[in-house]
Structure formats: C-alpha cells, structure tokens
Amino acid sequence: MPVLLPFAAVFIWSVNTIVNKMSVAVIAPGAMAFYRWFFAILVLTPFCLPTLWRQRRAVITYAPRLALLALLGMVTNQSVAYFAAQTTTATNMALIMSLVPMLSLFMSIQLLSQPLTVRAIVGAGLSISGLIYMLTMGKPLTLLTSGATIGDGLMLICASSYALYCVLLKRWSMAISNWVSVYVQALFAVIMLLPVLLAAPSQNIATEAYPLVGFAALGASVLAPAIWLQAIALNGASRTAMYMNLLPVMTAIIAVIWLGEVLTPYHIIGGGFVLLGVGLSQQSTRQTIRQRR
C-alpha cells in the first residue's frame, strides 16, 4: 500500500493530462474548466459541509488566502491547461509541469527564506536547457526566430502558478482540515470560472464529453487527492513527493499508446535533462532540511 497509493494517484493525474488533450475536440475549454469543479463540489458537499460548518469562523478568517490559492491552483493552473491543450501535446504538458518542484524551490528563496545552493542552480540550468531543447524539437536556435507554441507558453504559466500555490500553502499554516481547504478553494474557483463559462462558445456538455468531465471531476479532483493524502499519511510528505517524478514518464507512455503521439529523441533527451535538473534541485532541498535539523 505505501507504494501502490502514490503510484495510483500519479497514474490518475497522468491520465487526466490525456483527458485534457482529448477534451479539446468535444467541449469548450472554458466549459470544461468550470464543470470540472462544479461537479467536484457536488460530490464533496455531503462530506465536507458538516466540517466546514464547524470550522466556519476559521474559514472566514482565511477566506482571502483561500481565494488566492483557488486562483493560482484551480483557476490559473488547472483551467488554463485546457486552453494549452489546443496547441501542444500531452507529452509536452507533462514535461513542462515537471518543472514545478524546481520553480517552487526558487520561489521559496524569497518567500520562505530558503538558501540557494549550487546544486539548485545547476539543476535549474539543466532543466531549462532540456526544456528549450524539447520545445524547439532539438533545434534551440529556432527559439530566437519562431519561439515556442502558445500552448507551451500557457503550460509555463500553469507550472509557475502551481509552484507559487505550493509555496504559499507551506507559508500559510491554516487551522482548518485539508478537505475543507480544498472544498472552499473549489467554491471560489467555480465563482471565478463562471465568467469563463459564459464567455465560452458553448456552455453545453456534449454526450461524448461527459466521461471526460466526470473523470476530471471525480478522478483527478476527488479520488486522486484523497489517495495522495492517504499516501502522505503512510509515507510522509517528502517520500510521497518523489513519486511525482513519474508523472511525465507515465503521461508520455499513455500518450503514445492512447493518443498515438510520437515519442521522439528530442523528447527523450530534453525530458531527461528536465528530470535530471529537477532531481538535483530536490536533492539540494533535502540537504538543506537535514542541515537545519
């Protein structure tokens, strides 16, 4: 179970990246973004509402923080990804999101007073080099002339937003349960995403889109976080977090099998440098924690 639980959560999130890509053809990105959290709230309400009522005073106190977290983690990160999926591949999406630990590390220098290490700098250099190599299809100089795709740029925004979300979550210690925090953030997200839904070309859910919306709402937004929290309880946060390194690998494999995407040498080389750089950055973080102890 200590191995199976985090592996299962990462697998669900990997499949959800594929769902992001598949949804482009059957539902407007703005509608997908809204309905994902709308249906997640419907499922969570019977379980979270009683606890929310008991912790209502604390929730009111933390409301501004929860609203900002919702904007970063659920609106900007997870919802912008649906728009990014229109012009980039699922493999690129997963590899760009693998930069989150490294981006969080550098944001922590300012927000959490975490020292900068040589390994972190080297890791950042490797990751950025690998990312450029991958996004330019093995021809880095073309970045100066043609740049990257809009989808790749949007995914960089998603990764940066989620990195800041993770750092603020560590910085702000809030005396409410994890599920109440997620539930209130989802409520804020639905309110923020309502104008996005209304601005979408269509607010309808096509018949073929229901399984995709259902998986995003129930699998990626409810089941996977529940499994992940249980994995943290069994393994600890640091050991569980290491399983996130499997996300781009699993997504790439599923994308090849399910979507017919081609895994090219520039994906393997560039993605390898990205993961190596992230690994070095994470190692420098663990060393800093041990030194403080």
C-alpha positions as CSV (number, residue, x, y, z in Angstrom):
1,M,0.0,0.0,0.0
2,P,2.7,2.6,0.7
3,V,3.9,2.1,-2.9
4,L,0.6,1.5,-4.5
5,L,-1.2,4.5,-3.2
6,P,1.1,7.3,-4.5
7,F,1.6,5.4,-7.8
8,A,-2.2,5.2,-8.2
9,A,-2.6,8.9,-7.6
10,V,0.1,9.8,-10.1
11,F,-1.4,7.4,-12.6
12,I,-4.8,9.2,-12.3
13,W,-3.2,12.6,-12.8
14,S,-1.3,11.2,-15.8
15,V,-4.5,10.0,-17.4
16,N,-6.1,13.4,-16.6
17,T,-3.4,15.1,-18.8
18,I,-4.6,12.8,-21.6
19,V,-8.2,13.8,-20.8
20,N,-7.1,17.5,-21.1
21,K,-5.9,16.8,-24.6
22,M,-9.0,14.7,-25.6
23,S,-11.4,17.3,-24.3
24,V,-10.3,19.8,-26.9
25,A,-12.3,18.1,-29.6
26,V,-15.6,17.7,-27.7
27,I,-16.1,20.6,-25.2
28,A,-15.0,24.2,-25.0
29,P,-12.0,24.7,-22.6
30,G,-13.9,27.3,-20.5
31,A,-16.8,24.9,-20.1
32,M,-14.5,22.0,-19.2
33,A,-12.7,24.2,-16.6
34,F,-16.0,25.2,-15.0
35,Y,-17.8,21.9,-14.9
36,R,-14.8,20.0,-13.6
37,W,-15.0,21.9,-10.3
38,F,-18.8,22.3,-10.3
39,F,-19.3,18.5,-10.3
40,A,-16.5,18.0,-7.8
41,I,-18.3,20.3,-5.4
42,L,-21.5,18.3,-5.8
43,V,-19.6,15.2,-4.8
44,L,-17.7,16.8,-1.9
45,T,-20.5,18.7,-0.4
46,P,-22.1,15.9,1.7
47,F,-18.7,15.0,3.1
48,C,-17.2,18.5,3.6
49,L,-20.2,20.7,4.6
50,P,-20.5,19.5,8.2
51,T,-16.8,20.0,8.9
52,L,-17.0,23.4,7.1
53,W,-19.8,24.5,9.3
54,R,-17.8,23.5,12.4
55,Q,-14.8,25.4,11.2
56,R,-16.7,28.3,9.6
57,R,-15.1,31.0,11.8
58,A,-11.6,29.9,10.8
59,V,-12.7,29.6,7.1
60,I,-14.0,33.2,7.2
61,T,-10.7,34.4,8.6
62,Y,-8.7,32.6,6.0
63,A,-11.1,33.4,3.1
64,P,-8.7,35.9,1.3
65,R,-5.9,33.3,1.4
66,L,-8.1,30.5,0.2
67,A,-9.4,32.7,-2.7
68,L,-5.8,33.4,-3.8
69,L,-4.9,29.7,-3.6
70,A,-8.0,28.9,-5.7
71,L,-7.0,31.5,-8.3
72,L,-3.5,30.0,-8.5
73,G,-4.1,26.3,-8.1
74,M,-7.5,25.7,-9.6
75,V,-8.2,28.6,-12.0
76,T,-4.8,29.5,-13.4
77,N,-3.1,26.2,-13.2
78,Q,-5.7,23.5,-13.9
79,S,-8.0,25.6,-16.0
80,V,-5.5,27.3,-18.3
81,A,-4.2,23.8,-19.1
82,Y,-7.4,23.1,-21.1
83,F,-6.6,26.1,-23.3
84,A,-3.0,25.0,-23.6
85,A,-4.1,21.5,-24.8
86,Q,-5.4,23.1,-28.0
87,T,-1.9,23.8,-29.3
88,T,0.6,21.5,-27.5
89,T,0.9,17.8,-26.9
90,A,0.1,15.8,-23.7
91,T,3.8,14.8,-23.5
92,N,4.9,18.5,-23.6
93,M,2.3,19.4,-21.0
94,A,3.5,16.8,-18.5
95,L,7.2,17.6,-19.0
96,I,6.6,21.3,-18.5
97,M,4.6,20.6,-15.4
98,S,7.6,18.6,-14.1
99,L,9.4,21.9,-13.6
100,V,7.1,22.7,-10.6
101,P,9.4,21.4,-7.9
102,M,12.3,23.5,-9.2
103,L,10.2,26.6,-9.7
104,S,8.9,26.1,-6.1
105,L,12.5,25.9,-4.8
106,F,13.4,29.3,-6.3
107,M,10.3,30.9,-5.1
108,S,11.0,29.6,-1.7
109,I,14.2,31.5,-1.6
110,Q,12.3,34.8,-1.3
111,L,9.0,33.6,0.4
112,L,10.3,31.0,2.8
113,S,13.9,32.3,3.3
114,Q,15.3,29.1,1.9
115,P,19.0,29.3,1.0
116,L,20.1,29.0,-2.6
117,T,22.5,26.1,-3.3
118,V,24.9,25.3,-6.1
119,R,23.0,22.1,-6.9
120,A,19.8,24.1,-7.2
121,I,21.5,26.4,-9.7
122,V,23.0,23.6,-11.7
123,G,19.6,21.7,-11.6
124,A,17.8,24.8,-12.9
125,G,20.3,25.2,-15.8
126,L,19.9,21.6,-16.8
127,S,16.1,21.8,-16.6
128,I,15.8,25.0,-18.6
129,S,18.3,23.6,-21.2
130,G,16.3,20.4,-21.5
131,L,13.0,22.3,-21.8
132,I,14.3,24.5,-24.6
133,Y,15.8,21.5,-26.4
134,M,12.4,19.7,-26.2
135,L,10.2,22.7,-27.1
136,T,12.3,23.6,-30.2
137,M,12.4,19.9,-31.3
138,G,16.1,19.6,-30.9
139,K,16.9,22.9,-32.6
140,P,17.4,25.5,-29.8
141,L,18.4,28.4,-32.1
142,T,14.9,28.3,-33.7
143,L,13.6,29.7,-30.3
144,L,15.1,33.1,-31.4
145,T,13.2,33.1,-34.7
146,S,9.9,31.3,-34.2
147,G,9.6,30.9,-30.4
148,A,7.5,28.1,-28.8
149,T,3.9,27.3,-29.3
150,I,1.1,29.2,-27.5
151,G,0.2,26.0,-25.6
152,D,3.7,25.5,-24.3
153,G,3.8,29.1,-23.1
154,L,0.4,28.6,-21.3
155,M,1.8,25.5,-19.7
156,L,4.7,27.5,-18.3
157,I,2.2,29.9,-16.8
158,C,0.4,26.8,-15.3
159,A,3.6,25.5,-13.9
160,S,4.6,28.8,-12.4
161,S,1.2,29.4,-10.9
162,Y,1.1,25.9,-9.3
163,A,4.7,26.4,-8.0
164,L,3.6,29.6,-6.2
165,Y,0.5,27.8,-4.9
166,C,2.7,25.1,-3.3
167,V,5.0,27.7,-1.7
168,L,2.1,29.7,-0.3
169,L,0.5,26.6,1.0
170,K,3.7,25.9,3.0
171,R,4.0,29.5,4.1
172,W,0.4,29.9,5.3
173,S,-0.4,27.5,8.1
174,M,-4.2,27.5,8.4
175,A,-6.1,25.8,11.2
176,I,-8.6,24.0,9.0
177,S,-8.8,20.5,7.7
178,N,-7.2,19.7,4.3
179,W,-10.5,18.7,2.7
180,V,-12.3,21.9,3.9
181,S,-9.4,23.9,2.4
182,V,-9.8,22.1,-0.9
183,Y,-13.6,22.4,-0.8
184,V,-13.6,26.1,-0.1
185,Q,-11.0,26.7,-2.8
186,A,-13.2,24.8,-5.2
187,L,-16.2,27.0,-4.3
188,F,-14.1,30.1,-5.0
189,A,-12.8,28.5,-8.3
190,V,-16.4,27.9,-9.5
191,I,-17.3,31.6,-8.9
192,M,-14.2,32.8,-10.6
193,L,-14.7,30.4,-13.6
194,L,-18.3,31.4,-14.1
195,P,-17.4,34.4,-16.4
196,V,-15.1,32.0,-18.3
197,L,-18.0,29.6,-18.8
198,L,-20.3,32.4,-20.0
199,A,-17.7,33.6,-22.5
200,A,-17.2,30.1,-23.9
201,P,-18.5,29.5,-27.5
202,S,-20.8,26.8,-26.0
203,Q,-21.8,26.1,-22.4
204,N,-23.2,22.7,-23.2
205,I,-21.7,19.3,-22.4
206,A,-21.8,17.1,-25.4
207,T,-22.6,13.4,-24.8
208,E,-19.1,12.3,-25.6
209,A,-17.7,14.9,-23.2
210,Y,-19.5,13.5,-20.1
211,P,-16.9,10.8,-19.4
212,L,-14.1,13.3,-19.7
213,V,-15.7,15.8,-17.4
214,G,-16.6,13.0,-15.0
215,F,-13.0,11.7,-14.8
216,A,-11.6,15.2,-14.3
217,A,-14.2,16.0,-11.6
218,L,-14.2,12.7,-9.7
219,G,-10.9,11.0,-10.6
220,A,-8.5,13.9,-10.8
221,S,-10.2,16.3,-8.3
222,V,-11.6,14.0,-5.7
223,L,-10.2,10.5,-5.8
224,A,-6.6,11.2,-6.6
225,P,-6.2,13.9,-3.9
226,A,-7.8,11.5,-1.4
227,I,-5.4,8.8,-2.3
228,W,-2.5,11.2,-2.2
229,L,-3.3,12.4,1.3
230,Q,-3.5,8.8,2.5
231,A,-0.1,8.1,0.9
232,I,1.4,11.1,2.7
233,A,-0.1,9.8,6.0
234,L,1.7,6.4,5.3
235,N,5.0,7.5,3.8
236,G,5.5,11.1,4.8
237,A,5.4,14.2,2.5
238,S,8.9,14.0,1.2
239,R,8.9,10.3,0.2
240,T,5.5,10.7,-1.4
241,A,6.5,13.7,-3.4
242,M,9.2,11.7,-5.1
243,Y,6.5,9.8,-7.0
244,M,5.6,13.0,-8.9
245,N,8.7,12.5,-10.9
246,L,6.9,9.6,-12.6
247,L,4.2,11.9,-13.9
248,P,5.8,12.9,-17.2
249,V,7.1,9.4,-17.8
250,M,3.7,7.8,-17.3
251,T,2.0,10.5,-19.3
252,A,4.3,10.1,-22.2
253,I,3.8,6.4,-22.3
254,I,0.0,6.8,-22.1
255,A,0.0,9.5,-24.8
256,V,1.9,7.2,-27.2
257,I,-0.5,4.3,-26.6
258,W,-3.8,6.2,-26.3
259,L,-3.3,9.3,-28.5
260,G,-0.8,8.0,-30.9
261,E,1.7,10.7,-30.1
262,V,5.3,10.0,-31.3
263,L,8.0,9.9,-28.6
264,T,11.0,11.5,-30.4
265,P,14.7,11.6,-29.5
266,Y,14.3,15.3,-28.6
267,H,11.6,14.4,-26.1
268,I,13.8,11.7,-24.5
269,I,16.9,13.9,-24.4
270,G,15.2,17.1,-23.4
271,G,12.9,15.4,-21.0
272,G,15.8,13.6,-19.5
273,F,17.7,16.8,-18.8
274,V,14.5,18.3,-17.3
275,L,14.0,15.4,-14.9
276,L,17.7,15.3,-14.0
277,G,17.7,19.0,-13.2
278,V,14.5,18.7,-11.1
279,G,16.1,15.7,-9.2
280,L,19.2,17.8,-8.4
281,S,17.1,20.7,-7.2
282,Q,15.0,18.4,-5.0
283,Q,18.2,16.8,-3.6
284,S,19.5,20.2,-2.6
285,T,16.2,20.9,-0.8
286,R,16.5,17.7,1.2
287,Q,20.1,18.5,2.2
288,T,19.1,22.0,3.4
289,I,16.4,20.5,5.6
290,R,18.9,18.0,7.1
291,Q,21.3,20.8,7.8
292,R,18.7,22.8,9.6
293,R,17.8,19.8,11.8
